[in-house]
Amino acid sequence: MATDSCNLVKPLSVLIVDDSDVILNMLSRLLQENSDANRIICVNSTFEGLWKIEQEPFDVLILDINMPVMSGIQLLRRVRTMHMAQPVIIMLTNNTMSRYKDECLNMGADYFLDKSRDFLKIQEIINNKVVKV
C-alpha cells in the first residue's frame, strides 16, 4: 500500500517563554485544544528557554518581552544569531509601544502581538505554520 506523502504532517513543536504561570497555562491550553501544535513546552525563564533551544529544535517560539534577568528581546537576539534552523518567533507582550515593536521586528521577530488584544491570533499563526513533508 503506497503512502501519499502530501498527507503527512511534520510534528510541530512550540516553546513558550513567559514568567507568568497564568499566561503559560492559558496559552498551553489554547494550543493543546485548538491548534496543530503536537508538542508544547512551557518555561518561565529566558535562561531555561535558551537551554531548551540549544538542546532541541522548535518550530515556533512565543516570547514575552519583560522577563527577569534576561529579557525576551535579548533571547530573540541570541536565537537569531544561532546557527540552526530558525523558528518562527512570536513576541507576545503588554508593552506594545512602537519602539519595542520596531526593535523586535528589526531583530527578526516574525510577529509582535498584544497579550490583551491579539492572544487568539497565536492559534491561527500556529495552524498556518504546519509543514507538509
C-alpha positions as a Python dict, from the first residue, in 0.01 Angstrom:
ca = {
    (1, 'M'): (0, 0, 0),
    (2, 'A'): (154, 332, -109),
    (3, 'T'): (159, 629, 123),
    (4, 'D'): (60, 965, -14),
    (5, 'S'): (342, 1188, 113),
    (6, 'C'): (131, 1502, 64),
    (7, 'N'): (-88, 1394, 355),
    (8, 'L'): (197, 1357, 604),
    (9, 'V'): (228, 1643, 850),
    (10, 'K'): (552, 1723, 1030),
    (11, 'P'): (510, 1733, 1407),
    (12, 'L'): (501, 2096, 1518),
    (13, 'S'): (683, 2191, 1837),
    (14, 'V'): (625, 2514, 2028),
    (15, 'L'): (825, 2668, 2313),
    (16, 'I'): (650, 2930, 2527),
    (17, 'V'): (872, 3154, 2743),
    (18, 'D'): (682, 3374, 2988),
    (19, 'D'): (727, 3449, 3358),
    (20, 'S'): (351, 3442, 3421),
    (21, 'D'): (212, 3099, 3509),
    (22, 'V'): (-134, 3227, 3415),
    (23, 'I'): (-19, 3310, 3061),
    (24, 'L'): (172, 2981, 3029),
    (25, 'N'): (-136, 2783, 3134),
    (26, 'M'): (-375, 2979, 2912),
    (27, 'L'): (-153, 2952, 2604),
    (28, 'S'): (-77, 2587, 2662),
    (29, 'R'): (-445, 2502, 2699),
    (30, 'L'): (-541, 2712, 2396),
    (31, 'L'): (-280, 2547, 2175),
    (32, 'Q'): (-349, 2194, 2301),
    (33, 'E'): (-719, 2227, 2229),
    (34, 'N'): (-726, 2442, 1917),
    (35, 'S'): (-405, 2418, 1720),
    (36, 'D'): (-187, 2191, 1514),
    (37, 'A'): (93, 2200, 1771),
    (38, 'N'): (195, 1844, 1858),
    (39, 'R'): (439, 1938, 2134),
    (40, 'I'): (413, 2238, 2365),
    (41, 'I'): (687, 2316, 2617),
    (42, 'C'): (641, 2597, 2872),
    (43, 'V'): (920, 2761, 3071),
    (44, 'N'): (915, 3066, 3296),
    (45, 'S'): (1269, 3195, 3246),
    (46, 'T'): (1465, 3304, 2942),
    (47, 'F'): (1769, 3109, 3061),
    (48, 'E'): (1568, 2787, 3069),
    (49, 'G'): (1423, 2879, 2731),
    (50, 'L'): (1772, 2929, 2586),
    (51, 'W'): (1885, 2597, 2730),
    (52, 'K'): (1584, 2418, 2571),
    (53, 'I'): (1653, 2585, 2235),
    (54, 'E'): (2016, 2473, 2249),
    (55, 'Q'): (1909, 2115, 2325),
    (56, 'E'): (1641, 2064, 2061),
    (57, 'P'): (1481, 2240, 1766),
    (58, 'F'): (1147, 2421, 1790),
    (59, 'D'): (926, 2533, 1505),
    (60, 'V'): (772, 2824, 1694),
    (61, 'L'): (890, 3033, 1990),
    (62, 'I'): (649, 3253, 2184),
    (63, 'L'): (846, 3505, 2390),
    (64, 'D'): (741, 3760, 2649),
    (65, 'I'): (945, 4081, 2642),
    (66, 'N'): (955, 4168, 3013),
    (67, 'M'): (1136, 3883, 3183),
    (68, 'P'): (1360, 3895, 3490),
    (69, 'V'): (1739, 3896, 3436),
    (70, 'M'): (1740, 3843, 3056),
    (71, 'S'): (1457, 3995, 2853),
    (72, 'G'): (1267, 3828, 2572),
    (73, 'I'): (1432, 4078, 2336),
    (74, 'Q'): (1776, 3958, 2445),
    (75, 'L'): (1665, 3598, 2391),
    (76, 'L'): (1533, 3691, 2045),
    (77, 'R'): (1871, 3845, 1959),
    (78, 'R'): (2056, 3530, 2073),
    (79, 'V'): (1828, 3293, 1883),
    (80, 'R'): (1861, 3489, 1560),
    (81, 'T'): (2242, 3461, 1578),
    (82, 'M'): (2244, 3085, 1642),
    (83, 'H'): (2343, 2856, 1358),
    (84, 'M'): (2034, 2637, 1341),
    (85, 'A'): (1705, 2608, 1158),
    (86, 'Q'): (1535, 2932, 1255),
    (87, 'P'): (1195, 2907, 1424),
    (88, 'V'): (902, 3139, 1376),
    (89, 'I'): (923, 3386, 1665),
    (90, 'I'): (615, 3547, 1815),
    (91, 'M'): (673, 3827, 2064),
    (92, 'L'): (372, 3840, 2298),
    (93, 'T'): (367, 4135, 2536),
    (94, 'N'): (175, 4403, 2719),
    (95, 'N'): (446, 4653, 2613),
    (96, 'T'): (311, 4743, 2273),
    (97, 'M'): (493, 5072, 2234),
    (98, 'S'): (611, 5120, 1878),
    (99, 'R'): (978, 5132, 1979),
    (100, 'Y'): (953, 4777, 2119),
    (101, 'K'): (766, 4658, 1813),
    (102, 'D'): (1019, 4817, 1577),
    (103, 'E'): (1313, 4676, 1773),
    (104, 'C'): (1172, 4323, 1778),
    (105, 'L'): (1076, 4319, 1412),
    (106, 'N'): (1415, 4464, 1312),
    (107, 'M'): (1588, 4187, 1508),
    (108, 'G'): (1393, 3919, 1326),
    (109, 'A'): (1072, 3858, 1518),
    (110, 'D'): (804, 3733, 1281),
    (111, 'Y'): (509, 3864, 1484),
    (112, 'F'): (460, 4122, 1759),
    (113, 'L'): (132, 4067, 1944),
    (114, 'D'): (-50, 4240, 2227),
    (115, 'K'): (-138, 3996, 2509),
    (116, 'S'): (-470, 4166, 2576),
    (117, 'R'): (-582, 4212, 2216),
    (118, 'D'): (-409, 3953, 1995),
    (119, 'F'): (-398, 3646, 2219),
    (120, 'L'): (-619, 3434, 1993),
    (121, 'K'): (-415, 3518, 1681),
    (122, 'I'): (-146, 3279, 1809),
    (123, 'Q'): (-367, 2981, 1731),
    (124, 'E'): (-407, 3099, 1370),
    (125, 'I'): (-32, 3158, 1333),
    (126, 'I'): (47, 2810, 1468),
    (127, 'N'): (-209, 2644, 1242),
    (128, 'N'): (-67, 2823, 936),
    (129, 'K'): (286, 2704, 1031),
    (130, 'V'): (208, 2333, 978),
    (131, 'V'): (463, 2197, 733),
    (132, 'K'): (372, 1917, 495),
    (133, 'V'): (654, 1673, 423),
}
